[in-house]
Amino acid sequence: MHETLFTVNLFGIEWMVTGWKIVGYMGTVMFGGRWIVQVVASSKKKEVVMPRLFWYMSLVGSLCLLSYFLVGKNDSVGILSNLMPSAVAAYNLILDFRKTAKTETSETA
């Protein structure tokens, strides 16, 4: 995953793309794209909404970035900056699943 897969010349700079960089790019797109999901959901409801997809994208994006910084780059700043968001996203997903399960249980009772 550390070998150069291809190079791209962009703005006069040659960028070497490895497998780990693709993982990092995917994590960046997921982590940044979650805000588009949140804005669309909030605009539909006309109030602030954090849909479950937001938390999935947060978790997947953080884990991709965490793996990139941990294995692909070995960068302690990147590792630390992605530990907290992944833990918060996982916690919020657990809370959301519990709430859904509790609601479903009370509706069938």
MIDOSE-1310 file (N, C-alpha, C; in nm, 2 decimals, decimal comma, always signed):
residues 109
mhet	+0,08/-0,12/+0,00/+0,00/+0,00/+0,00/+0,09/+0,13/+0,00; +0,22/+0,11/+0,02/+0,31/+0,23/+0,03/+0,36/+0,26/-0,11; +0,35/+0,16/-0,21/+0,40/+0,18/-0,34/+0,32/+0,28/-0,42; +0,39/+0,36/-0,50/+0,32/+0,46/-0,59/+0,23/+0,38/-0,69
lftv	+0,10/+0,41/-0,69/+0,01/+0,35/-0,78/+0,01/+0,43/-0,92; +0,01/+0,56/-0,90/+0,02/+0,65/-1,02/+0,05/+0,79/-0,97; +0,09/+0,88/-1,06/+0,12/+1,01/-1,03/+0,03/+1,11/-1,11; +0,00/+1,22/-1,05/-0,09/+1,32/-1,11/-0,01/+1,45/-1,11
nlfg	-0,01/+1,52/-1,22/+0,05/+1,66/-1,22/-0,06/+1,76/-1,21; -0,07/+1,83/-1,10/-0,17/+1,92/-1,07/-0,11/+2,05/-1,02; -0,15/+2,16/-1,09/-0,09/+2,29/-1,06/+0,06/+2,30/-1,06; +0,12/+2,22/-1,15/+0,26/+2,22/-1,16/+0,33/+2,14/-1,06
iewm	+0,26/+2,07/-0,98/+0,32/+1,98/-0,88/+0,29/+1,84/-0,91; +0,39/+1,75/-0,90/+0,36/+1,61/-0,92/+0,33/+1,54/-0,79; +0,21/+1,48/-0,79/+0,16/+1,42/-0,67/+0,17/+1,26/-0,69; +0,23/+1,20/-0,60/+0,24/+1,05/-0,60/+0,13/+0,99/-0,52
vtgw	+0,05/+0,91/-0,58/-0,07/+0,85/-0,51/-0,04/+0,71/-0,47; -0,05/+0,67/-0,34/-0,03/+0,54/-0,29/-0,17/+0,48/-0,25; -0,17/+0,36/-0,21/-0,29/+0,30/-0,16/-0,34/+0,37/-0,03; -0,24/+0,40/+0,06/-0,27/+0,47/+0,18/-0,33/+0,61/+0,16
kivg	-0,27/+0,68/+0,05/-0,33/+0,81/+0,03/-0,47/+0,80/-0,02; -0,51/+0,70/-0,10/-0,65/+0,68/-0,14/-0,74/+0,66/-0,01; -0,69/+0,58/+0,08/-0,76/+0,56/+0,21/-0,78/+0,70/+0,28; -0,67/+0,77/+0,28/-0,68/+0,91/+0,34/-0,78/+1,00/+0,27
ymgt	-0,77/+1,00/+0,14/-0,86/+1,08/+0,06/-1,01/+1,04/+0,08; -1,03/+0,91/+0,09/-1,17/+0,86/+0,11/-1,22/+0,91/+0,25; -1,13/+0,90/+0,35/-1,16/+0,94/+0,48/-1,20/+1,09/+0,48; -1,12/+1,17/+0,41/-1,14/+1,31/+0,41/-1,27/+1,35/+0,34
vmfg	-1,30/+1,28/+0,23/-1,43/+1,30/+0,16/-1,55/+1,26/+0,25; -1,54/+1,15/+0,32/-1,65/+1,10/+0,41/-1,66/+1,20/+0,52; -1,55/+1,24/+0,59/-1,56/+1,32/+0,70/-1,61/+1,46/+0,67; -1,57/+1,51/+0,56/-1,62/+1,65/+0,51/-1,76/+1,64/+0,46
grwi	-1,79/+1,53/+0,38/-1,92/+1,52/+0,32/-2,03/+1,50/+0,42; -2,00/+1,46/+0,54/-2,11/+1,44/+0,64/-2,19/+1,57/+0,66; -2,12/+1,68/+0,64/-2,19/+1,81/+0,67/-2,29/+1,84/+0,56; -2,27/+1,79/+0,44/-2,37/+1,81/+0,33/-2,49/+1,73/+0,37
vqvv	-2,47/+1,61/+0,42/-2,58/+1,52/+0,47/-2,66/+1,60/+0,58; -2,59/+1,66/+0,67/-2,65/+1,73/+0,79/-2,73/+1,85/+0,74; -2,67/+1,93/+0,65/-2,74/+2,05/+0,60/-2,87/+2,01/+0,52; -2,86/+1,91/+0,44/-2,98/+1,86/+0,36/-3,09/+1,81/+0,46
assk	-3,05/+1,73/+0,56/-3,15/+1,68/+0,65/-3,21/+1,80/+0,73; -3,13/+1,89/+0,77/-3,18/+2,01/+0,85/-3,27/+2,10/+0,77; -3,24/+2,12/+0,64/-3,32/+2,20/+0,56/-3,45/+2,14/+0,53; -3,46/+2,01/+0,52/-3,59/+1,94/+0,50/-3,68/+1,95/+0,62
kkev	-3,62/+1,94/+0,74/-3,70/+1,95/+0,86/-3,72/+2,09/+0,92; -3,64/+2,18/+0,86/-3,64/+2,32/+0,91/-3,60/+2,34/+1,06; -3,52/+2,25/+1,10/-3,46/+2,25/+1,23/-3,33/+2,17/+1,23; -3,24/+2,19/+1,33/-3,12/+2,12/+1,33/-3,14/+1,97/+1,35
vmpr	-3,08/+1,89/+1,26/-3,10/+1,74/+1,26/-2,96/+1,68/+1,24; -2,93/+1,58/+1,32/-2,81/+1,50/+1,30/-2,85/+1,36/+1,26; -2,87/+1,33/+1,13/-2,92/+1,20/+1,09/-2,81/+1,09/+1,12; -2,86/+0,97/+1,12/-2,77/+0,85/+1,15/-2,66/+0,84/+1,05
lfwy	-2,69/+0,88/+0,92/-2,59/+0,88/+0,82/-2,47/+0,97/+0,85; -2,50/+1,08/+0,91/-2,40/+1,17/+0,96/-2,30/+1,10/+1,05; -2,35/+1,02/+1,14/-2,26/+0,95/+1,24/-2,19/+0,84/+1,17; -2,25/+0,77/+1,07/-2,18/+0,67/+1,00/-2,07/+0,73/+0,92
mslv	-2,09/+0,84/+0,85/-1,99/+0,90/+0,77/-1,88/+0,95/+0,86; -1,91/+1,00/+0,98/-1,81/+1,05/+1,08/-1,72/+0,93/+1,12; -1,79/+0,82/+1,15/-1,71/+0,70/+1,20/-1,62/+0,65/+1,09; -1,68/+0,63/+0,97/-1,60/+0,57/+0,86/-1,49/+0,66/+0,82
gslc	-1,52/+0,79/+0,81/-1,42/+0,89/+0,78/-1,31/+0,90/+0,88; -1,34/+0,90/+1,01/-1,24/+0,91/+1,11/-1,16/+0,78/+1,11; -1,22/+0,66/+1,09/-1,14/+0,54/+1,09/-1,05/+0,53/+0,97; -1,10/+0,58/+0,86/-1,01/+0,58/+0,74/-0,89/+0,67/+0,76
llsy	-0,92/+0,79/+0,81/-0,81/+0,88/+0,84/-0,72/+0,83/+0,95; -0,77/+0,77/+1,05/-0,69/+0,71/+1,16/-0,60/+0,60/+1,11; -0,65/+0,52/+1,02/-0,57/+0,41/+0,97/-0,46/+0,47/+0,87; -0,50/+0,57/+0,80/-0,40/+0,64/+0,71/-0,28/+0,70/+0,80
flvg	-0,32/+0,77/+0,90/-0,21/+0,83/+0,99/-0,14/+0,73/+1,07; -0,21/+0,62/+1,11/-0,14/+0,52/+1,20/-0,05/+0,43/+1,12; -0,10/+0,38/+1,01/-0,02/+0,28/+0,93/+0,05/+0,34/+0,81; -0,03/+0,42/+0,74/+0,02/+0,48/+0,61/+0,13/+0,59/+0,63
knds	+0,11/+0,67/+0,73/+0,20/+0,78/+0,75/+0,28/+0,79/+0,88; +0,23/+0,72/+0,98/+0,28/+0,72/+1,12/+0,30/+0,86/+1,17; +0,19/+0,93/+1,17/+0,19/+1,07/+1,21/+0,10/+1,09/+1,34; +0,17/+1,11/+1,45/+0,10/+1,12/+1,58/+0,00/+1,23/+1,59
vgil	+0,02/+1,34/+1,52/-0,08/+1,45/+1,52/-0,21/+1,40/+1,45; -0,19/+1,34/+1,34/-0,31/+1,29/+1,27/-0,38/+1,18/+1,35; -0,31/+1,10/+1,42/-0,36/+0,99/+1,50/-0,45/+1,05/+1,61; -0,39/+1,14/+1,68/-0,46/+1,21/+1,80/-0,58/+1,29/+1,75
snlm	-0,57/+1,35/+1,63/-0,68/+1,43/+1,59/-0,80/+1,35/+1,53; -0,78/+1,22/+1,51/-0,89/+1,14/+1,47/-0,94/+1,04/+1,57; -0,87/+1,02/+1,68/-0,92/+0,93/+1,78/-1,05/+0,98/+1,84; -1,05/+1,11/+1,88/-1,17/+1,16/+1,95/-1,29/+1,16/+1,86
psav	-1,29/+1,21/+1,73/-1,40/+1,21/+1,65/-1,46/+1,07/+1,63; -1,37/+0,97/+1,61/-1,42/+0,83/+1,59/-1,49/+0,78/+1,72; -1,44/+0,81/+1,84/-1,50/+0,77/+1,96/-1,64/+0,84/+1,98; -1,64/+0,97/+1,95/-1,77/+1,04/+1,96/-1,87/+0,99/+1,86
aayn	-1,83/+0,96/+1,74/-1,93/+0,91/+1,64/-1,98/+0,77/+1,68; -1,89/+0,69/+1,73/-1,93/+0,55/+1,78/-2,03/+0,56/+1,89; -2,00/+0,65/+1,99/-2,09/+0,67/+2,10/-2,22/+0,72/+2,06; -2,23/+0,82/+1,97/-2,36/+0,87/+1,92/-2,44/+0,77/+1,84
lild	-2,37/+0,68/+1,77/-2,44/+0,57/+1,70/-2,50/+0,47/+1,80; -2,42/+0,44/+1,91/-2,48/+0,35/+2,01/-2,60/+0,42/+2,08; -2,59/+0,54/+2,11/-2,71/+0,61/+2,17/-2,83/+0,61/+2,07; -2,80/+0,63/+1,95/-2,91/+0,63/+1,85/-2,97/+0,49/+1,83
frkt	-2,89/+0,39/+1,83/-2,94/+0,25/+1,82/-3,02/+0,22/+1,95; -2,98/+0,26/+2,07/-3,05/+0,23/+2,19/-3,19/+0,30/+2,19; -3,19/+0,43/+2,15/-3,31/+0,50/+2,14/-3,41/+0,44/+2,04; -3,36/+0,39/+1,93/-3,45/+0,33/+1,83/-3,50/+0,20/+1,89
akte	-3,42/+0,12/+1,95/-3,46/-0,01/+2,01/-3,56/+0,02/+2,12; -3,54/+0,12/+2,20/-3,63/+0,15/+2,31/-3,77/+0,20/+2,26; -3,77/+0,28/+2,15/-3,89/+0,32/+2,09/-3,97/+0,21/+2,03; -3,90/+0,12/+1,96/-3,96/+0,00/+1,90/-4,02/-0,09/+2,00
tset	-3,95/-0,11/+2,12/-4,00/-0,19/+2,23/-4,13/-0,13/+2,29; -4,13/+0,00/+2,31/-4,24/+0,06/+2,37/-4,36/+0,07/+2,28; -4,34/+0,07/+2,14/-4,45/+0,07/+2,05/-4,52/-0,06/+2,04; -4,44/-0,17/+2,06/-4,50/-0,30/+2,05/-4,57/-0,35/+2,18
a	-4,54/-0,28/+2,29/-4,59/-0,32/+2,42/-4,74/-0,27/+2,43
